[in-house]
Amino acid sequence: MTTELPKTFDPAEIEKRWYAHWEDNGLFRPERPEAQPYTIVNPPPNVTGSLHIGHALDNTLQDVMIRYERLRGKDALWVVGTDHAGIATQMVVERQLEERQDKRTNYSREDFVAKVWEWKEESGGTITRQLRRLGCSMDWSREQFTMDEHFSNAVLKTFVDLYNDGLIYRDKRLVNWDVKLKTAISDLEVETQDVKGGFWHFKYPLADGVKTAEGKDYLVVATTRPETMLADMAVAVHPDDARYASVVGKEILQPITGRRFKVVADEHADPELGSGCVKITPGHDFNDFDVGKRAGMKPAEMLNMLDAEGNVCQTADGLVPEEFLGLHRFRRDGVDGARELVVARMKELGFLIPHVTKDKDGEPVESDFEPRTIATPFGDRGGVVIEPWLTDQWYVDAETLAKKPIEAVKSGDIEIVPKSWEKTFFNWMENIQPWCVSRQLWWGHRIPAWYDTEGKAYVAMTEEEAQAQAGEGVALTRDEDVLDTWFSSALWPSATLGWPEQTDLLAKHYPNDLLISGFDILFFWDARMMMMGQYNTGQNPWPKLYLHGLVRAADGQKMSKSKGNVVDPLGLIDQYGADALRFFMAAMESQGRDIKMDDKRIEGYRNFATKLWNATRFCQANGIGASTNIAAPEASHAVNRWIIGEVVETKQALDAALAELRFDAAANTIYHFVWDRFCDWYIELIKGNFDDETKAVAGWALDQILVMLHPFMPFITEELWSKQGARADYPLITAKWPDPQAEVDTEAKAEIDWLIALTSAARTAKNELGIAPGAKLAAFVAAPSPLGKRVVEANAASIERLARLTPVTFGETPAGPAMQIAAGEDEFVIPLEGVIDIDAEKTRLEKALVASQKEARSLDGRLSNANFVERAKPEAVEKARADHAHHLAEIARLEAALARLG
């Protein structure tokens, strides 16, 4: 029995009610012990996070697949949880302390960590509440956190196993050091920005009276970082550079520190660049570090001139002058830093080579440096310039771990969709560097390593095990560092299912079936899951990886807070409903392309939901309720046989699109079926003929719509499903995917498609010629096809009601002005004598045609002008293109209308 729907569709009330029903009744993972598993793990958002538009896209696509596979009867598990987000979470809690004039270092490590846990319990669930608003059907009963006890055990076991297998090691190397956060960060967390800076040229005197082949007692070096000369350890020249062959192995006497160091031959020095001489500071530059190692310097011997906050400290050889100690590396808060003082002292000593330009009068003008725009590394969270810093850190042998994932993708065991991302994947994985996994934080998984007084490390799951390794009486100290957040999240596909314990859940749901991810975390997360999955389990974490694009602002720009163009998905849900936003995301997700925000499109999908709502109300008003069959009902009327075939074709197209992860094709398939075939045509065609057969078929077809649309628009479909009949024990979320058990009736399809074509052509022609839509016109068909004759004879009343053509005569057309329209192979001639003023209509159409042709030519000229396309504002170019397309369409329409008049 149907329940009458309200006149107005109100998404907010429906969404809140149905989500609570689904979650409270355990419907996101119904008991299906014998069913085939289907598993997706959600990229765990930071516990500090809130829902942004990228999350809305990512989670919509995952939910489409989970709801689809659940409807297909599978044991669909969508693993949900949050990441402890080491740096981000510690920053949030420290910022709160600062607001109270407090700081982390006022607490013991244990007390501060307790404060973070307290914050997590009180404020860390924002994004999970927001995911519910989007309609995400996740298994909340098993919500995970990367610092949960079972997860921490998995992390520690992985670290210990890797260490015992020689795949984790401690090494002194350069890292990307964030002087604000005072921790190492990975290459992937470094953002390069163009910054206005300088290029300084200095003389470096050769020691002991040595001179170059040109007779100079110095070498010229250039640098963008003059402050680092406080830790210089060599000058490099190219081995084949004849200018300096005689000084290789000789010594430089550095003017400020008095440090003596050698001139070394290394291919890093480019003879064509500047003087061909490069100052080498191996403790503060990644290229210099490699040069130093090739020159025989051990990392432990390389000089460090900065502390963790980027202030000058004394080097191991004690040669940094006292006046530099404690200075920040750069000018800060109006106070000169080490850079400025180094330049000043070199200038005073006569070793700065000024940069000379000419003023407007051609007179030489000197300055200390040559202005340059320099690509400069910044930390993505700290927001300050990254300092290459020599320090002891823990590293994973990523090169070894990358081998199996590379082979998996090459062999097809893992499919990357779109395939175009494979090249990027291979390029990074085949050139992968050691992965620095230690972070100088308090919040996170503490590294399971203990040191004796001589610095020897003992790695174990517990302190007791480490003590047993070291021996009784050996004093041990725990490593202060924690693991990179991405190390723990790399275990997400298996550890969330219980690994390393061999649980039933792990046995059934690992490997997962699919990963959906933004391309921006392909290397942060996706590739590392491949590495850890193979290492820990011997299996790939999933057979297919789908990488979606970014959601961009309407003008195509990347969204950022600084630009003020960030879109709040929760605001869009408030305005249009979650279903409309979800459908927009799916319909716009075309493999390999970014999505441009378009509020009008979202509004259009809200209108789509309203259209379905009103169509259901119409069905209810005419006694059409829920179907009792999975299979299509028996049907004799052509229109009913036709709509059954349309359901069959739509279901097939949907299955094919989702199998290929073509979300746009899937969404557009169901959209056009609902709007065009069912609402616009089927309902129109059955009006006035609601016999028992038609009621049964219409109710069945509407049910199929609700099931097929449910993965995209879960809320409205569940509401309509419940109101169409008493089936409380059979909610839509756990209904069965369509199985029409029917074939496309080609005869019915041909008849109804012919009728639709005739109606559409008649309506279009009337519109083009300004004839009232309701005007009834006579029509003549000289030689009807068998199909045309059969349809006209069987559907005269429908043709009169829909196409407003009556009578339709099989025979020659009377003389006089007329227009022609077509349906299939049949040509209809419609007399216009007395219907319109033919001459006046021709004049009107010709005038409009000339105007559109003129506008199209003008716009074509502008768009053919490279200056306009390249220099005008993007929105102006976009508008010109849209206007041009509009006028081209108008020209085609007007020419067709004139042709109809003869």
C-alpha positions in Angstrom: 0.0 0.0 0.0 1.4 3.4 -1.0 1.9 6.3 1.4 1.0 9.6 -0.1 4.0 11.8 -0.7 4.1 15.5 0.3 3.9 17.9 -2.6 7.3 19.4 -1.8 10.6 17.4 -1.9 12.6 18.4 1.3 16.0 16.7 1.2 17.2 17.8 4.7 14.4 16.0 6.6 14.7 12.9 4.5 18.5 12.7 4.8 18.6 12.9 8.6 15.9 10.4 9.1 17.2 7.7 6.6 20.8 7.9 7.6 19.9 7.3 11.3 17.7 4.4 10.2 20.4 2.8 8.1 23.1 3.1 10.7 21.0 2.2 13.7 19.8 -1.0 12.0 23.2 -2.2 10.8 22.3 -1.9 7.2 25.7 -0.7 6.0 27.0 -4.2 6.5 24.1 -6.6 6.8 24.9 -10.2 7.8 25.8 -12.1 4.7 28.3 -14.7 5.8 28.1 -16.8 2.7 28.1 -13.9 0.2 31.0 -13.0 -2.1 33.0 -10.3 -0.4 33.6 -6.8 -1.8 35.9 -4.5 0.1 37.0 -0.9 -0.2 39.1 0.9 2.4 38.5 4.6 2.7 41.6 6.8 2.5 41.7 7.7 6.2 41.2 11.4 6.6 43.3 13.3 9.1 41.6 13.2 12.6 42.1 17.0 12.5 40.2 17.3 9.2 36.8 18.6 8.1 35.0 17.7 4.9 36.3 19.5 1.8 35.1 19.2 -1.8 37.9 16.7 -2.6 36.6 14.4 0.2 33.1 14.8 -1.3 34.2 13.5 -4.7 36.4 10.7 -3.3 33.8 9.4 -0.9 30.9 9.7 -3.4 32.7 7.5 -5.9 33.5 4.9 -3.2 29.9 4.9 -2.0 28.5 4.5 -5.5 30.6 1.3 -5.8 29.8 0.0 -2.3 26.0 0.6 -2.6 26.1 -1.0 -6.1 27.8 -4.1 -5.0 25.7 -4.4 -1.8 22.6 -4.3 -4.1 24.2 -7.0 -6.1 24.1 -9.2 -3.0 27.8 -9.1 -2.0 29.2 -8.8 1.5 30.2 -5.2 0.9 32.5 -3.8 3.5 33.6 -0.2 3.4 36.3 0.2 6.0 36.3 3.7 7.7 38.5 5.4 10.1 40.9 8.3 10.6 44.6 8.9 10.6 46.4 10.2 13.7 48.1 12.7 11.4 51.3 13.2 13.5 52.4 16.7 12.4 48.9 18.2 11.9 47.5 16.9 15.2 50.5 18.0 17.2 50.2 21.5 15.6 46.5 21.8 16.5 47.1 20.9 20.2 50.2 23.1 20.5 48.2 26.0 18.9 45.6 25.5 21.6 48.2 25.6 24.3 49.7 28.8 22.8 46.3 30.5 23.0 46.4 29.9 26.8 50.0 31.2 27.0 51.2 27.6 27.4 53.5 25.3 25.4 54.3 21.7 24.9 57.6 21.7 26.6 55.9 22.6 29.9 54.7 19.1 30.0 56.3 15.7 30.1 56.0 13.7 26.9 53.4 11.4 28.5 51.3 14.3 29.7 51.3 16.0 26.4 50.3 12.8 24.6 47.5 12.5 27.1 46.3 16.0 26.1 46.3 15.0 22.4 44.2 11.9 23.2 41.8 14.2 25.2 41.6 16.5 22.2 41.0 13.5 19.9 38.0 12.3 22.0 36.5 15.7 22.2 37.1 17.2 18.8 38.5 14.6 16.5 35.3 13.3 15.1 34.3 16.3 13.0 34.9 14.7 9.6 33.3 11.4 10.4 30.1 13.2 11.3 30.3 15.1 8.1 30.8 11.9 6.0 27.5 10.8 7.3 25.9 13.9 5.9 27.2 12.9 2.5 25.4 9.6 2.8 28.5 7.4 3.1 27.4 3.8 3.9 30.5 2.9 5.9 30.8 0.2 8.5 30.9 2.5 11.5 30.6 -0.4 13.9 34.3 -1.1 13.1 35.6 2.4 12.8 39.4 2.4 12.9 42.1 4.8 14.1 45.8 4.5 13.2 46.7 4.7 16.9 44.4 2.0 18.1 46.2 -0.7 20.0 45.8 -3.5 17.4 46.9 -1.1 14.7 49.9 0.0 16.7 51.0 -3.6 17.2 50.9 -4.0 13.4 53.0 -0.9 12.9 55.6 -2.1 15.4 55.7 -5.6 14.0 56.3 -4.2 10.5 59.1 -2.0 11.7 60.8 -4.8 13.6 60.4 -7.2 10.7 61.8 -4.8 8.2 64.8 -4.0 10.5 65.5 -7.7 11.0 65.4 -8.2 7.2 67.8 -5.3 6.6 65.2 -3.1 5.0 65.1 -0.5 7.7 68.3 1.1 8.9 69.6 4.2 10.7 71.8 6.5 8.7 73.3 10.0 8.9 72.0 11.7 5.8 70.5 15.0 4.7 66.8 15.4 5.3 64.2 18.0 4.5 64.2 19.8 7.8 61.2 22.0 8.8 62.7 24.6 11.2 59.3 25.7 12.4 58.0 22.2 13.2 61.5 21.0 14.1 61.1 17.7 12.3 62.2 16.0 9.2 59.6 15.8 6.4 59.5 13.7 3.2 60.2 14.9 -0.3 56.5 14.6 -1.0 55.7 17.1 1.7 57.9 19.7 0.2 56.3 22.4 -2.1 58.5 24.3 -4.4 57.7 28.0 -4.8 59.3 30.7 -6.9 60.9 33.3 -4.6 62.7 36.5 -5.5 66.3 36.2 -4.4 69.9 36.8 -5.4 73.0 35.3 -6.9 76.2 36.4 -5.2 79.7 36.0 -6.6 82.7 35.6 -4.4 86.5 35.2 -4.7 87.8 32.2 -2.8 91.6 32.6 -2.4 93.9 29.7 -3.2 96.2 28.8 -0.2 100.0 28.6 -0.2 100.5 31.0 -3.2 99.0 28.6 -5.7 97.6 30.1 -8.9 95.4 29.0 -11.7 96.6 28.5 -15.3 95.4 32.1 -16.0 97.6 33.4 -13.2 94.9 34.1 -10.7 95.3 33.4 -7.0 91.6 32.8 -6.4 88.6 30.9 -7.8 85.2 32.6 -8.4 82.2 30.8 -6.9 78.6 31.9 -7.1 75.8 31.0 -4.7 72.2 31.7 -3.9 72.9 30.8 -0.2 76.0 32.8 0.9 75.3 31.9 4.6 76.2 28.3 4.0 79.9 29.2 3.4 80.3 28.9 7.1 80.2 25.1 6.6 82.0 24.9 3.2 84.2 21.8 2.8 85.3 21.9 -0.8 85.2 23.7 -4.2 84.3 21.5 -7.1 85.4 21.9 -10.8 84.7 19.6 -13.7 87.4 16.9 -14.3 87.7 18.0 -18.0 87.9 21.8 -17.3 91.4 22.6 -18.4 91.3 26.0 -16.7 91.5 24.4 -13.3 93.3 21.1 -13.9 96.4 22.5 -12.2 94.6 23.4 -8.9 92.7 20.2 -8.4 93.9 18.8 -5.0 95.1 22.2 -3.9 93.6 24.0 -1.0 91.3 27.0 -0.6 91.6 29.3 2.4 88.1 30.3 3.2 88.2 34.0 4.1 85.6 34.2 7.0 86.2 30.9 8.8 89.9 30.4 7.9 89.0 26.8 7.1 91.3 25.1 4.5 89.7 22.6 2.1 90.5 21.1 -1.2 89.5 21.8 -4.8 87.9 18.5 -6.0 87.1 17.3 -9.5 83.5 16.3 -9.9 81.1 16.2 -12.8 78.5 18.1 -10.7 80.4 21.3 -11.7 79.2 22.6 -15.1 82.0 24.3 -17.0 79.4 26.2 -19.0 77.7 27.7 -15.9 79.3 30.8 -14.4 82.9 30.4 -13.6 82.7 26.6 -13.6 83.5 26.5 -9.9 81.0 25.4 -7.2 81.3 25.8 -3.5 80.5 22.5 -1.7 78.6 22.5 1.6 77.8 18.8 2.0 75.9 19.3 5.3 73.4 21.7 3.8 72.8 20.8 0.2 71.6 17.5 -1.4 73.8 17.8 -4.4 76.8 18.8 -2.3 76.2 15.9 0.0 76.7 13.5 -3.0 79.8 15.4 -4.1 81.2 15.2 -0.6 80.7 11.4 -0.5 82.3 11.0 -3.9 85.2 13.0 -2.6 85.7 10.6 0.3 83.9 12.5 3.0 82.0 10.4 5.5 78.6 11.8 6.6 79.7 11.8 10.2 82.6 14.2 9.1 80.4 16.6 7.2 79.9 20.0 8.9 76.6 21.2 10.3 76.3 25.0 10.9 72.6 25.3 11.9 70.5 24.0 14.8 67.0 22.6 14.7 65.5 26.1 14.5 67.7 27.4 11.7 70.0 29.4 13.9 73.8 29.3 13.4 75.6 26.9 15.7 79.3 26.1 16.0 80.7 23.5 13.5 82.6 20.5 14.7 85.9 22.2 13.8 85.1 25.3 15.9 85.8 27.7 13.0 82.6 29.7 12.9 83.3 33.2 14.3 81.5 34.0 17.5 79.6 36.9 16.0 77.6 34.5 13.8 76.6 32.2 16.6 72.8 32.4 17.4 71.9 34.4 14.2 69.0 33.1 12.2 69.9 31.9 8.7 67.9 34.7 7.1 66.8 38.2 8.0 63.9 38.0 10.4 61.7 40.5 12.2 63.8 43.3 10.8 67.1 41.8 12.2 69.9 40.8 9.8 70.7 37.1 9.8 73.7 35.0 8.9 73.2 35.7 5.2 73.4 39.4 5.5 76.4 39.3 7.8 78.4 36.9 5.6 77.9 39.1 2.6 78.9 42.2 4.7 82.1 40.5 5.9 83.1 39.2 2.5 82.5 42.7 1.1 84.7 44.3 3.8 87.4 41.7 3.1 87.3 42.5 -0.6 86.1 39.1 -1.7 82.6 40.1 -2.9 82.4 40.6 -6.7 79.7 43.2 -7.3 77.0 42.8 -9.9 77.3 45.5 -12.5 74.4 46.9 -14.6 73.8 50.1 -16.4 71.3 52.9 -15.6 69.1 54.6 -18.1 72.0 56.9 -19.0 74.3 54.0 -19.7 76.4 54.6 -16.5 77.6 51.5 -14.6 75.6 50.7 -11.4 77.0 48.2 -8.8 75.0 46.0 -6.5 75.9 43.2 -4.2 74.0 40.5 -6.1 72.3 39.6 -9.3 68.5 39.5 -8.8 67.2 36.0 -9.5 63.8 34.2 -9.2 64.7 31.0 -7.3 62.7 27.8 -7.0 62.7 27.4 -3.2 61.5 24.4 -1.2 58.8 25.1 1.5 57.2 22.7 4.0 53.6 22.1 3.1 52.5 22.4 6.8 55.1 24.6 8.5 55.1 27.1 5.6 58.8 28.0 6.0 61.8 27.4 3.7 63.1 23.8 4.1 66.6 23.4 5.3 68.7 20.4 4.1 70.0 19.3 7.4 72.5 16.5 8.3 71.0 14.3 11.0 70.6 10.7 12.1 67.3 9.3 10.8 65.6 5.9 10.2 65.3 4.9 6.5 63.3 2.3 4.7 65.0 0.6 1.7 62.2 1.7 -0.7 64.1 0.6 -3.8 63.9 -3.0 -2.7 60.3 -2.8 -1.6 59.3 -1.1 -4.9 60.3 -4.0 -7.0 57.2 -6.2 -6.5 54.7 -3.3 -7.0 56.5 -2.3 -10.2 56.2 -5.9 -11.4 52.5 -6.1 -10.3 51.6 -3.1 -12.4 53.7 -4.2 -15.4 52.1 -7.7 -15.4 48.6 -6.4 -15.0 48.1 -7.9 -11.5 47.4 -4.3 -10.4 45.5 -2.2 -12.9 45.8 1.6 -12.6 42.8 3.5 -14.0 43.2 5.7 -16.0 46.1 3.9 -17.6 47.8 7.2 -18.3 49.0 7.3 -14.7 51.2 4.2 -15.2 54.0 6.2 -16.7 54.1 8.6 -13.7 54.0 5.6 -11.4 56.9 3.8 -13.0 59.0 7.0 -13.3 58.8 7.6 -9.5 59.0 4.0 -8.4 62.0 3.1 -10.6 63.9 6.2 -9.3 62.8 5.9 -5.7 65.0 7.2 -2.9 65.4 5.8 0.6 62.3 6.7 2.6 63.0 8.7 5.8 60.4 7.4 8.3 61.5 9.1 11.5 59.9 12.3 12.7 60.9 14.5 15.6 57.5 14.6 17.2 55.8 13.4 20.4 52.5 12.3 18.8 52.7 9.1 16.8 54.0 5.6 16.9 57.2 5.8 18.8 60.1 4.0 17.1 60.7 0.6 18.8 64.5 1.1 19.2 66.6 1.4 22.3 70.2 2.6 22.5 73.0 1.6 24.9 75.5 4.2 26.1 77.7 3.6 23.0 74.8 4.3 20.6 74.1 0.8 19.5 70.5 0.2 18.6 68.3 -2.7 19.7 65.1 -3.0 17.8 62.2 -5.0 19.4 58.5 -5.0 20.0 59.0 -4.2 23.7 61.6 -2.8 26.0 61.9 -6.2 27.7 62.8 -7.8 24.3 65.3 -5.1 23.6 66.8 -5.6 27.1 67.1 -9.3 26.4 69.1 -8.5 23.2 71.4 -6.1 25.0 72.0 -8.2 28.0 71.3 -7.8 31.7 72.6 -4.7 33.3 73.0 -2.7 30.0 71.4 0.7 30.4 69.0 1.4 27.5 67.4 4.6 26.3 64.3 4.7 24.1 64.4 6.5 20.7 62.7 9.8 21.0 61.3 9.9 17.5 58.0 8.7 16.0 57.2 7.2 12.7 56.1 9.1 9.6 52.3 9.0 9.5 52.4 7.4 6.0 54.3 4.5 7.4 51.3 3.4 9.5 48.7 4.3 6.9 50.5 2.1 4.4 49.2 -0.9 6.5 45.6 0.3 6.3 44.2 -2.4 3.9 45.3 -5.3 6.1 45.8 -3.9 9.6 42.2 -2.6 9.7 41.1 -6.2 9.1 43.2 -7.6 12.0 46.6 -8.3 10.5 49.0 -9.6 11.8 46.4 -11.8 13.5 44.9 -14.2 11.0 41.3 -13.2 11.6 38.3 -14.4 9.7 37.7 -10.8 8.5 41.2 -10.7 7.1 40.8 -14.0 5.3 37.6 -12.9 3.7 38.3 -9.3 2.9 42.0 -9.1 2.1 43.1 -8.4 -0.5 40.5 -5.6 -1.0 38.8 -5.3 -4.3 39.4 -1.7 -5.3 41.1 1.5 -4.1 39.7 4.9 -5.1 42.2 7.7 -4.4 43.1 11.2 -5.5 46.1 11.1 -7.8 47.8 13.5 -5.4 48.4 10.7 -2.9 49.6 8.1 -5.4 53.1 8.1 -3.8 52.3 9.3 -0.3 49.9 6.4 0.2 48.9 4.2 -2.7 52.4 3.0 -3.8 53.4 2.5 -0.1 50.4 0.3 0.5 51.6 -1.8 -2.5 55.0 -2.1 -0.9 53.8 -3.0 2.6 51.0 -5.2 1.3 53.5 -7.4 -0.6 56.1 -7.3 2.2 53.7 -8.2 5.1 51.2 -10.6 3.3 52.9 -11.6 0.0 49.8 -10.2 -1.8 48.9 -7.0 -3.5 46.5 -5.0 -1.4 44.0 -4.7 -4.3 43.8 -5.6 -8.0 42.6 -2.2 -9.2 43.6 1.4 -8.3 41.3 4.2 -9.5 42.8 7.7 -9.5 40.4 10.6 -9.8 41.2 14.2 -10.5 40.9 17.4 -8.6 37.8 19.5 -8.0 38.6 22.9 -9.3 36.9 26.3 -9.0 34.4 27.2 -11.7 37.1 29.1 -13.7 39.4 26.1 -13.7 41.8 27.4 -11.0 43.0 25.2 -8.2 41.0 25.9 -5.0 42.9 27.5 -2.1 42.1 29.5 1.0 44.4 32.3 -0.2 42.4 32.7 -3.4 39.2 32.6 -1.5 37.7 30.1 -4.0 37.3 27.1 -1.7 33.8 25.5 -1.9 32.2 24.1 1.2 30.4 20.8 0.4 28.3 21.1 3.5 27.0 24.4 2.3 26.1 22.8 -1.0 24.3 20.0 0.8 22.3 22.5 2.9 21.3 24.3 -0.3 20.7 21.5 -2.8 20.7 18.3 -0.8 23.3 15.5 -0.6 21.8 13.6 -3.5 22.2 16.5 -5.9 25.9 17.0 -4.9 26.6 13.3 -5.1 25.1 13.0 -8.6 27.0 16.1 -9.7 30.3 14.5 -8.6 29.6 11.2 -10.3 28.3 12.7 -13.5 31.3 15.0 -13.8 33.9 12.4 -13.0 35.4 11.6 -16.3 38.6 9.5 -16.2 41.7 11.6 -16.4 40.0 15.0 -16.1 39.6 17.5 -13.3 36.1 18.6 -12.3 35.0 22.2 -12.5 32.5 23.3 -9.8 29.2 24.4 -11.3 26.4 25.3 -8.9 24.0 25.5 -11.8 24.6 21.8 -12.6 24.1 20.9 -8.9 20.8 22.8 -9.0 19.9 20.9 -12.1 20.4 17.6 -10.4 18.2 18.9 -7.5 15.6 19.6 -10.2 16.2 16.0 -11.5 15.4 14.7 -8.0 12.2 16.9 -7.9 11.2 15.5 -11.3 11.4 12.0 -10.0 9.5 13.0 -6.9 6.7 14.4 -8.9 6.6 11.5 -11.3 6.2 9.2 -8.3 3.4 11.4 -7.0 1.7 11.1 -10.4 2.0 7.3 -10.3 0.5 7.2 -6.8 -2.4 9.4 -7.9 -3.2 6.9 -10.6 -3.0 3.8 -8.4 0.5 2.8 -9.3 2.4 1.3 -6.3 5.3 -1.0 -5.5 6.0 -4.1 -7.6 6.0 -7.5 -6.1 8.2 -9.0 -8.8 12.0 -9.0 -9.5 11.2 -10.1 -13.1 9.4 -7.9 -15.5 5.6 -8.4 -15.6 3.9 -9.9 -18.6 2.9 -7.1 -21.1 1.0 -6.9 -24.3 0.8 -3.2 -24.9 3.6 -1.9 -27.1 4.4 1.0 -24.7 4.8 -1.4 -21.8 6.9 -3.9 -23.7 9.0 -0.8 -24.8 9.6 0.5 -21.2 10.6 -3.1 -20.1 13.2 -3.2 -22.9 14.4 0.3 -21.9 15.0 -1.0 -18.3 16.9 -4.0 -19.7 19.2 -1.7 -21.8 19.7 0.8 -19.0 20.7 -2.0 -16.6 23.1 -3.4 -19.1 24.7 0.0 -19.8 25.0 0.7 -16.1 26.7 -2.6 -15.3 29.1 -2.0 -18.2 30.0 1.5 -17.1 30.5 0.6 -13.5 32.7 -2.4 -14.4 35.0 0.1 -16.2 34.6 2.7 -13.5 33.1 5.1 -15.9 31.2 7.1 -13.3 30.1 9.8 -15.7 28.7 7.3 -18.2 26.9 5.4 -15.4 25.3 8.6 -14.0 24.3 9.9 -17.4 22.8 6.6 -18.4 20.4 6.5 -15.4 19.8 10.3 -15.7 18.6 10.0 -19.3 16.5 6.9 -18.7 14.7 8.5 -15.7 14.2 12.0 -17.2 13.8 11.3 -20.9 12.4 7.8 -21.3 10.4 7.3 -18.1 9.2 10.8 -17.0 9.0 12.6 -20.3 7.7 9.7 -22.6 6.5 6.7 -20.8 4.3 8.7 -18.4 3.0 10.8 -21.3 2.3 7.7 -23.4 0.3 5.9 -20.7 -1.9 8.8 -19.6 -5.5 7.8 -19.9 -4.7 4.1 -20.1 -4.2 2.9 -16.5 -5.4 -0.7 -16.9 -4.0 -3.4 -14.6 -1.2 -4.3 -16.9 0.0 -0.8 -17.2 -0.2 -0.2 -13.5 1.9 -3.3 -12.9 4.5 -2.4 -15.5 4.7 1.2 -14.4 5.2 0.2 -10.7 7.8 -2.3 -11.7 9.7 0.2 -13.9 9.7 2.8 -11.2 11.1 0.3 -8.7 13.9 -0.5 -11.1 14.6 3.2 -11.4 14.9 3.5 -7.6 17.2 0.6 -7.3 19.5 1.7 -10.2 19.6 5.3 -9.0 20.2 4.4 -5.4 24.0 4.2 -5.5 24.0 7.8 -6.8 21.0 9.3 -4.9 20.5 7.1 -1.9 18.2 9.4 0.2 15.4 10.2 -2.2 15.4 6.7 -3.7 15.0 5.1 -0.2 12.2 7.6 0.7 10.3 6.9 -2.5 10.8 3.1 -2.2 9.4 3.2 1.3 6.4 5.3 0.3 5.5 3.1 -2.8 4.6 0.1 -0.7 4.7 -1.5 2.8 8.1 -3.2 2.7 9.7 -2.1 6.0 11.6 -5.4 6.3 13.0 -4.9 2.8 14.6 -1.5 2.6 16.1 -0.3 -0.6 19.6 -0.2 0.6 19.5 -4.0 0.8 17.2 -4.7 -2.1 18.2 -6.7 -5.1 19.9 -5.2 -8.2 17.5 -5.4 -11.2 17.1 -8.8 -12.9 14.4 -8.1 -15.5 14.5 -11.7 -16.9 13.3 -10.2 -20.2 14.7 -9.3 -23.6 14.4 -6.1 -25.6 11.2 -6.3 -27.7 12.5 -5.0 -31.0 9.0 -4.6 -32.5 7.8 -2.5 -29.6 11.0 -0.5 -29.5 10.7 0.3 -33.1 7.0 1.4 -32.7 7.5 3.6 -29.7 10.7 5.1 -30.9 8.9 6.0 -34.2 6.1 7.6 -32.2 8.5 9.6 -30.1 10.4 10.7 -33.2 7.2 12.0 -34.8 6.1 13.8 -31.7 9.5 15.4 -31.2 9.8 16.5 -34.8 6.3 18.0 -34.8 7.0 20.0 -31.6 10.4 21.2 -32.8 8.9 22.4 -36.1 6.1 24.2 -34.4 8.6 25.9 -32.1 10.8 27.0 -35.0 7.9 28.5 -36.9 6.2 30.1 -34.0 3.1 27.9 -34.1 1.3 27.5 -30.8 2.2 24.1 -29.2 -1.5 23.2 -28.8 -2.5 23.9 -32.4 -3.8 20.8 -34.1 -2.5 20.3 -37.7 -3.4 18.0 -40.5 -0.7 15.7 -41.8 -0.2 13.7 -45.0 2.0 10.7 -45.7 2.1 9.9 -49.4 3.7 6.4 -49.1 3.8 5.2 -45.5 6.2 2.5 -44.4 4.7 -0.7 -42.9 5.9 0.5 -39.5 4.5 4.0 -39.9 1.2 2.7 -41.1 0.9 0.3 -38.2 1.8 2.9 -35.6 -0.5 5.5 -36.9 -3.5 3.1 -37.1 -2.8 1.7 -33.6 -2.0 5.1 -31.9 -4.2 7.7 -33.5 -5.4 9.0 -30.2 -1.8 9.2 -28.8 -0.6 11.0 -32.0 -3.4 13.6 -31.6 -2.7 14.1 -27.9 1.1 14.2 -28.0 2.0 15.4 -31.5 -1.2 17.4 -32.0 -1.5 15.9 -35.6 -5.0 15.1 -36.7 -6.2 13.8 -39.0 -3.2 11.9 -40.4 -4.0 11.0 -44.0 -2.3 8.4 -46.1 -2.2 10.0 -49.6 -1.0 13.0 -51.6 -0.7 16.5 -50.0 -3.0 19.3 -51.2 -1.2 22.1 -53.1 0.0 25.1 -51.1 2.7 26.1 -48.6 3.7 23.3 -46.2 6.4 22.0 -43.9 8.0 18.6 -43.8 8.9 16.5 -40.8 10.3 12.9 -40.5 9.8 9.9 -38.3 11.9 6.9 -39.2 11.6 6.4 -43.0 8.4 8.3 -43.2 8.0 11.9 -44.5 5.0 13.9 -43.2 3.8 17.0 -45.0 1.9 19.5 -43.0 -0.1 22.2 -44.8 0.5 25.7 -43.4 -2.2 27.6 -45.4 -4.1 29.7 -42.9 -1.9 28.5 -40.0 0.8 31.2 -40.2 1.6 34.2 -42.5 4.3 32.5 -44.6 5.9 35.7 -46.0 6.0 37.4 -42.6 7.5 34.3 -41.0 10.1 34.0 -43.8 11.1 37.7 -43.2 11.4 37.2 -39.5 13.5 34.1 -39.8 15.8 35.7 -42.4 16.3 38.7 -40.3 17.2 36.6 -37.3 19.5 34.4 -39.4 21.5 37.5 -40.7 21.9 38.7 -37.1 23.2 35.4 -35.8 25.5 35.0 -38.8 27.0 38.5 -38.1 27.5 37.7 -34.5 29.1 34.3 -35.3 31.6 35.9 -37.7 32.5 38.5 -35.1 33.1 36.0 -32.4 35.0 33.7 -34.7 37.4 36.6 -35.4 37.9 37.2 -31.7 38.5 33.5 -31.0 40.9 33.2 -33.9 43.0 36.0 -32.5 45.8 34.5 -30.4 46.2 37.7 -28.4 42.6 37.6 -27.2 42.7 33.9 -26.3 46.0 34.1 -24.4 45.6 37.5 -22.7 41.9 38.0 -22.0 40.5 36.8 -18.7 39.6 33.1 -18.8 36.0 33.9 -18.1 35.8 36.3 -21.1 37.3 33.7 -23.4 34.9 31.1 -22.1 31.9 33.4 -22.6 33.0 34.2 -26.2 33.2 30.4 -26.9 29.7 29.8 -25.4 28.2 32.7 -27.4 29.9 31.5 -30.6 28.4 28.0 -30.1 25.0 29.5 -29.3 24.9 31.5 -32.6 26.1 28.5 -34.6 23.2 26.5 -33.2 20.8 29.3 -34.0 22.0 29.5 -37.6 21.4 25.8 -38.0 17.9 26.1 -36.4 16.9 29.1 -38.5 18.2 27.6 -41.7 16.2 24.4 -41.0 13.1 26.5 -40.3 13.4 28.4 -43.6 13.9 25.1 -45.4 10.6 23.8 -43.9 8.8 26.8 -45.5 10.2 26.0 -48.9 
